[in-house]
């Protein structure tokens, strides 16, 4: 009976060690996947920031163009009105 019990405990220890190795391997694989996912998220974040900055620059440039166009239009109208006032 003692020998059988000893064998059962030894088997249980071996199974436990195998389970620990399995979990260690699984954890390492998951850590690599999380690292890869973190790299992908960082890349997307940087890409998003670049795109947002490009969009802001284009919008601001468009407003500058609009301001210039408006100034030219008002100066043209002002010139025409002054010409009419002189007549």
Secondary structure, DSSP 8 states (H G I E B T S, - for coil): -HHHHHHHHHHHHHHHHHHHHHHHHHHHHHHHHHHHHHHHHHHHHHHHHHHHHHHHHHHHHHHHHHHHHHHHHHHHHHHHHHHHHH-
